[in-house]
């Protein structure tokens, strides 16, 4: 079987190997579910595919027929040959129905701000239109529109998730700058544990984002199903998260909204950070904006102080706890104010089921003083992480 490292190198080199046979993540028997939060989107069924790579859609078209297909349209003996067709599911006509009932054409400065097209970006792709895709099953609904599984009509027929955003609703919510920032940040990120944005385009009412299709769907769905994860599975996810966050911080990107609902699972069960709505490119590293999700907010944000990339260290500690226990460590269902108080006091309580190694890692990440939080490079060397790390597995339990 092709190694994960090899697969990642092939993706980076725009090579889609027809010889790889990813092995789906096997589930393990876990205690009765205790997880109670409501999911944000519909689950994605077990869908297997291989698709786009970092420069998958160059602006200029090749002068010779694609090496993936002969001029006749039949598969060649090169890359992609003999690859079975992927079932993208039944399209429900939702985009047309939505377009008749919701959204309005925006004008003036707002129209200019939201005329987003990756074919004229700093790293341009080819020009894209909705007619370039075969529409498939719905994958979920977001605040500003739907998400569909799609396949490009042109060879080699990449599988993507197409996310729709209605411009007038973005304007009404006054998040034009936030949406532009999210797109600008995500389009420049290249990491195996960060969901790729391959391109984007727009029409009179909508913006369309061409996103990497995460074959195993939402991590949150898995957490809800099992109630909590085993230490082995949790450790492997946190290993991937720490590596991805190191990459983001190296690009001066602070995520600020790490939580299970914003994480997806790739085809091999690998974790993917999939939402950059609250992210910020902050070379100066100092911010004041209160954002993110209450259960994951660090003391400095709760208390209205300056914050930097170490808010993501805190969130990593909260995430580790929730993976293992099924609930965030400072959650208080009786009162929001109680949750705030518990965060500010770092009122951290561990059940007896958690291992000493995991407890040690969580405690070192959930420090009141941001400067005392365990560095991500040290997280990657922590005994609890190293203990479960495997060269042959990128997902959870095997």
Steps between C-alpha positions, in 0.01 A plus 500: 500500500629844418631677808336814633820697441507382141137594448560847637800544269291390204228747590753780530636409156152485344523125455186301565598138534260239372695234687429621853229320695432700816382291790200655677530575870361210695278575794562370847252416765478794736294560810141619479488847343495793739547775244194724491574809292306536176689459171517788254459316169385180337730199510683382188471129422802282434622641171832408346679718250829655403503849371669831442848610595652837593521634143216288369337770290760712319382811320647404164356201316741236365557504128519119489225260608504421872714206599198378695288455190563447132364751251216252443391544859589143596730436796864478405750259649647785705388642835135449572459206264267221611386712793142402591237771467411662831134524591444861601137433587171649390470876462185637663468823301565703811713769340228591251229490765705714736592748231134569427404552863798655672764761444500821301743656255732736685621826353763767551798453726361177647477349153863589433615360835323169436593457133739222601666302222812285538578537129615856573657437840870527581537130425242468224311186409310446177165676470214300654121503463221295655450328164847345531375252763281193521290550811470226761354444842463774763765485770352753736368850554692801621376837620533655155415208273536131421794268442493238223719216386596576140722365222674708237374422150847534351760226544617364731164566667604615845264453794444813708268654756334812358394750766247772417487842666223753429647847462197693629491289818870563555433875465201482737716327760775759442770237457632597155851555634490181703399293194769658284756439772394137541538438126830687473645305792380156395601528133866533598518209744668171404504239775368142508291579810353825369205486260603635160319778317573430133319793344197727518268689269175694515183595316258787555371366833743238626862415576613141443795344684668193350611307806683175556250219549551339842402140428415395855299810585477688826714399794224632723264233369745233608536658843121518539463139390755358743461752783877528534812361336758256628835636615665352192261669258504828693878505513531453124253780432680738738831408337360612163338810651823615664690458173235692305491782757879529487469543124225763535691697761806487278286678240390752767148357496318463832197274465307615813211256462638150545216260595367162379234664282771665289693180434453250218643159418678422174485181302757321717345624823747788527384813676431817298455849643204615296371841608691828502212735573666647808859467384721801471830572329681677778874552443502723810343213697293726728121514471213624717189364324280265703411211274484123482286262703439557873612156622830543315579861593820548705516718813660795318207521257238451772661784694525727194878508490733492202550159347739335259547162332509330841119510506531202265723320755222534757239379249718195426488413871122540508469288186712223651277495808179492294630219280575287808207590725225604260449853632715814526675535839340829607146442371229595751147436378346706781650834401715667237648716774605188688684381190677836479597479867630144467713600201639809678593287805618207283268282706624178344364169628610161371298179522682188616471344152762727346861380486780686684672577167188655348432691821854636492468626142160663559618666822805645325289643217226641724716752681360839603816679386529461120879503525491194726304287253682207348654588162361312202844363417511353850147364464623299201771346723274437799497135621122472453535606135810294421349192668224465239673643196519259207671544164233290333190666639372854463155455648375372832486145629595226259 
